[in-house]
Amino acid sequence: MRISELKRNLNESTKEQLVKDIVDLFKKNEFVKDYYKSKYGDDNSLSVFIKHKDIIENEFFPENGFGDARLSVAKKAITEFKKICSEKALIAELMVFYVENGVKYTDCYGDINEQFYLSMEGMYERALKLITDNGLADSFNERCLEIVHDTADMGWGFHGQLCEIYYSYIEE
């Protein structure tokens, strides 16, 4: 079905049918539920933000046991949140939080692998780009610099790459 067909069908539906369809989607689909919570909820995007932040933290540091550090799950939380929320500061917060958890995970469990570090570096760079493009550097500068400092003894050239990224965005 194309969007034009969908629009035609929606235009032919009654308001009651549309409301019923949206309520059904809300009940059955977590993404739709998060979207409407973010759009119409009392706390705007905050509860949805906390949910996605918890997903990231749980991948690295669950309440019980060891974290699996499934980067795909943690990154998916960020990707989904970007689709739901347009608040750049909250998106940047999730991205920085992802990298902070990756650094903390490495510090706790030892050297990981190159792909892990490449993922952290990529997210760090995207976060800094978002931060600088939206004038959020004052809010995030300290945390972003702390990430660099916390990686000083980590392998795979991780520290050097984060330094280069940081200074190319924050202190050009």
MODELLER restraints for C-alpha pairs under 7 A, 6 or more apart:
rsr = mdl.restraints
at = mdl.atoms
rsr.add(forms.Gaussian(group=physical.xy_distance, feature=features.Distance(at['CA:25:A'], at['CA:32:A']), mean=6.49, stdev=0.5))
rsr.add(forms.Gaussian(group=physical.xy_distance, feature=features.Distance(at['CA:26:A'], at['CA:32:A']), mean=5.42, stdev=0.5))
rsr.add(forms.Gaussian(group=physical.xy_distance, feature=features.Distance(at['CA:26:A'], at['CA:33:A']), mean=4.75, stdev=0.5))
rsr.add(forms.Gaussian(group=physical.xy_distance, feature=features.Distance(at['CA:34:A'], at['CA:48:A']), mean=6.02, stdev=0.5))
rsr.add(forms.Gaussian(group=physical.xy_distance, feature=features.Distance(at['CA:35:A'], at['CA:84:A']), mean=5.21, stdev=0.5))
rsr.add(forms.Gaussian(group=physical.xy_distance, feature=features.Distance(at['CA:37:A'], at['CA:44:A']), mean=6.99, stdev=0.5))
rsr.add(forms.Gaussian(group=physical.xy_distance, feature=features.Distance(at['CA:38:A'], at['CA:44:A']), mean=4.85, stdev=0.5))
rsr.add(forms.Gaussian(group=physical.xy_distance, feature=features.Distance(at['CA:38:A'], at['CA:45:A']), mean=4.32, stdev=0.5))
rsr.add(forms.Gaussian(group=physical.xy_distance, feature=features.Distance(at['CA:38:A'], at['CA:48:A']), mean=6.34, stdev=0.5))
rsr.add(forms.Gaussian(group=physical.xy_distance, feature=features.Distance(at['CA:38:A'], at['CA:84:A']), mean=6.96, stdev=0.5))
rsr.add(forms.Gaussian(group=physical.xy_distance, feature=features.Distance(at['CA:38:A'], at['CA:85:A']), mean=6.93, stdev=0.5))
rsr.add(forms.Gaussian(group=physical.xy_distance, feature=features.Distance(at['CA:45:A'], at['CA:85:A']), mean=6.65, stdev=0.5))
rsr.add(forms.Gaussian(group=physical.xy_distance, feature=features.Distance(at['CA:52:A'], at['CA:77:A']), mean=5.38, stdev=0.5))
rsr.add(forms.Gaussian(group=physical.xy_distance, feature=features.Distance(at['CA:52:A'], at['CA:81:A']), mean=6.92, stdev=0.5))
rsr.add(forms.Gaussian(group=physical.xy_distance, feature=features.Distance(at['CA:53:A'], at['CA:94:A']), mean=6.31, stdev=0.5))
rsr.add(forms.Gaussian(group=physical.xy_distance, feature=features.Distance(at['CA:55:A'], at['CA:74:A']), mean=6.49, stdev=0.5))
rsr.add(forms.Gaussian(group=physical.xy_distance, feature=features.Distance(at['CA:55:A'], at['CA:77:A']), mean=6.65, stdev=0.5))
rsr.add(forms.Gaussian(group=physical.xy_distance, feature=features.Distance(at['CA:56:A'], at['CA:74:A']), mean=4.60, stdev=0.5))
rsr.add(forms.Gaussian(group=physical.xy_distance, feature=features.Distance(at['CA:56:A'], at['CA:77:A']), mean=6.83, stdev=0.5))
rsr.add(forms.Gaussian(group=physical.xy_distance, feature=features.Distance(at['CA:56:A'], at['CA:98:A']), mean=6.47, stdev=0.5))
rsr.add(forms.Gaussian(group=physical.xy_distance, feature=features.Distance(at['CA:57:A'], at['CA:101:A']), mean=6.89, stdev=0.5))
rsr.add(forms.Gaussian(group=physical.xy_distance, feature=features.Distance(at['CA:58:A'], at['CA:67:A']), mean=6.84, stdev=0.5))
rsr.add(forms.Gaussian(group=physical.xy_distance, feature=features.Distance(at['CA:59:A'], at['CA:67:A']), mean=5.29, stdev=0.5))
rsr.add(forms.Gaussian(group=physical.xy_distance, feature=features.Distance(at['CA:59:A'], at['CA:68:A']), mean=5.67, stdev=0.5))
rsr.add(forms.Gaussian(group=physical.xy_distance, feature=features.Distance(at['CA:59:A'], at['CA:69:A']), mean=4.90, stdev=0.5))
rsr.add(forms.Gaussian(group=physical.xy_distance, feature=features.Distance(at['CA:59:A'], at['CA:70:A']), mean=6.13, stdev=0.5))
rsr.add(forms.Gaussian(group=physical.xy_distance, feature=features.Distance(at['CA:59:A'], at['CA:74:A']), mean=6.48, stdev=0.5))
rsr.add(forms.Gaussian(group=physical.xy_distance, feature=features.Distance(at['CA:60:A'], at['CA:67:A']), mean=4.35, stdev=0.5))
rsr.add(forms.Gaussian(group=physical.xy_distance, feature=features.Distance(at['CA:60:A'], at['CA:68:A']), mean=6.26, stdev=0.5))
rsr.add(forms.Gaussian(group=physical.xy_distance, feature=features.Distance(at['CA:60:A'], at['CA:69:A']), mean=4.82, stdev=0.5))
rsr.add(forms.Gaussian(group=physical.xy_distance, feature=features.Distance(at['CA:60:A'], at['CA:101:A']), mean=6.51, stdev=0.5))
rsr.add(forms.Gaussian(group=physical.xy_distance, feature=features.Distance(at['CA:60:A'], at['CA:105:A']), mean=6.32, stdev=0.5))
rsr.add(forms.Gaussian(group=physical.xy_distance, feature=features.Distance(at['CA:61:A'], at['CA:67:A']), mean=4.91, stdev=0.5))
rsr.add(forms.Gaussian(group=physical.xy_distance, feature=features.Distance(at['CA:78:A'], at['CA:94:A']), mean=6.48, stdev=0.5))
rsr.add(forms.Gaussian(group=physical.xy_distance, feature=features.Distance(at['CA:78:A'], at['CA:95:A']), mean=6.92, stdev=0.5))
rsr.add(forms.Gaussian(group=physical.xy_distance, feature=features.Distance(at['CA:82:A'], at['CA:91:A']), mean=6.45, stdev=0.5))
rsr.add(forms.Gaussian(group=physical.xy_distance, feature=features.Distance(at['CA:92:A'], at['CA:127:A']), mean=5.57, stdev=0.5))
rsr.add(forms.Gaussian(group=physical.xy_distance, feature=features.Distance(at['CA:92:A'], at['CA:130:A']), mean=6.63, stdev=0.5))
rsr.add(forms.Gaussian(group=physical.xy_distance, feature=features.Distance(at['CA:92:A'], at['CA:131:A']), mean=6.44, stdev=0.5))
rsr.add(forms.Gaussian(group=physical.xy_distance, feature=features.Distance(at['CA:95:A'], at['CA:123:A']), mean=6.41, stdev=0.5))
rsr.add(forms.Gaussian(group=physical.xy_distance, feature=features.Distance(at['CA:95:A'], at['CA:127:A']), mean=5.66, stdev=0.5))
rsr.add(forms.Gaussian(group=physical.xy_distance, feature=features.Distance(at['CA:96:A'], at['CA:124:A']), mean=6.66, stdev=0.5))
rsr.add(forms.Gaussian(group=physical.xy_distance, feature=features.Distance(at['CA:96:A'], at['CA:127:A']), mean=6.32, stdev=0.5))
rsr.add(forms.Gaussian(group=physical.xy_distance, feature=features.Distance(at['CA:99:A'], at['CA:120:A']), mean=5.51, stdev=0.5))
rsr.add(forms.Gaussian(group=physical.xy_distance, feature=features.Distance(at['CA:99:A'], at['CA:123:A']), mean=6.89, stdev=0.5))
rsr.add(forms.Gaussian(group=physical.xy_distance, feature=features.Distance(at['CA:99:A'], at['CA:124:A']), mean=6.34, stdev=0.5))
rsr.add(forms.Gaussian(group=physical.xy_distance, feature=features.Distance(at['CA:100:A'], at['CA:147:A']), mean=6.36, stdev=0.5))
rsr.add(forms.Gaussian(group=physical.xy_distance, feature=features.Distance(at['CA:102:A'], at['CA:120:A']), mean=6.75, stdev=0.5))
rsr.add(forms.Gaussian(group=physical.xy_distance, feature=features.Distance(at['CA:103:A'], at['CA:151:A']), mean=6.80, stdev=0.5))
rsr.add(forms.Gaussian(group=physical.xy_distance, feature=features.Distance(at['CA:106:A'], at['CA:112:A']), mean=6.47, stdev=0.5))
rsr.add(forms.Gaussian(group=physical.xy_distance, feature=features.Distance(at['CA:111:A'], at['CA:155:A']), mean=6.72, stdev=0.5))
rsr.add(forms.Gaussian(group=physical.xy_distance, feature=features.Distance(at['CA:114:A'], at['CA:156:A']), mean=6.38, stdev=0.5))
rsr.add(forms.Gaussian(group=physical.xy_distance, feature=features.Distance(at['CA:117:A'], at['CA:158:A']), mean=6.34, stdev=0.5))
rsr.add(forms.Gaussian(group=physical.xy_distance, feature=features.Distance(at['CA:121:A'], at['CA:162:A']), mean=6.41, stdev=0.5))
rsr.add(forms.Gaussian(group=physical.xy_distance, feature=features.Distance(at['CA:125:A'], at['CA:165:A']), mean=6.13, stdev=0.5))
rsr.add(forms.Gaussian(group=physical.xy_distance, feature=features.Distance(at['CA:128:A'], at['CA:169:A']), mean=6.41, stdev=0.5))
rsr.add(forms.Gaussian(group=physical.xy_distance, feature=features.Distance(at['CA:129:A'], at['CA:169:A']), mean=6.87, stdev=0.5))
rsr.add(forms.Gaussian(group=physical.xy_distance, feature=features.Distance(at['CA:131:A'], at['CA:137:A']), mean=5.67, stdev=0.5))
rsr.add(forms.Gaussian(group=physical.xy_distance, feature=features.Distance(at['CA:132:A'], at['CA:169:A']), mean=6.88, stdev=0.5))
rsr.add(forms.Gaussian(group=physical.xy_distance, feature=features.Distance(at['CA:148:A'], at['CA:159:A']), mean=6.24, stdev=0.5))
rsr.add(forms.Gaussian(group=physical.xy_distance, feature=features.Distance(at['CA:148:A'], at['CA:162:A']), mean=5.84, stdev=0.5))
rsr.add(forms.Gaussian(group=physical.xy_distance, feature=features.Distance(at['CA:148:A'], at['CA:163:A']), mean=5.97, stdev=0.5))
rsr.add(forms.Gaussian(group=physical.xy_distance, feature=features.Distance(at['CA:151:A'], at['CA:159:A']), mean=5.08, stdev=0.5))
rsr.add(forms.Gaussian(group=physical.xy_distance, feature=features.Distance(at['CA:152:A'], at['CA:159:A']), mean=5.42, stdev=0.5))
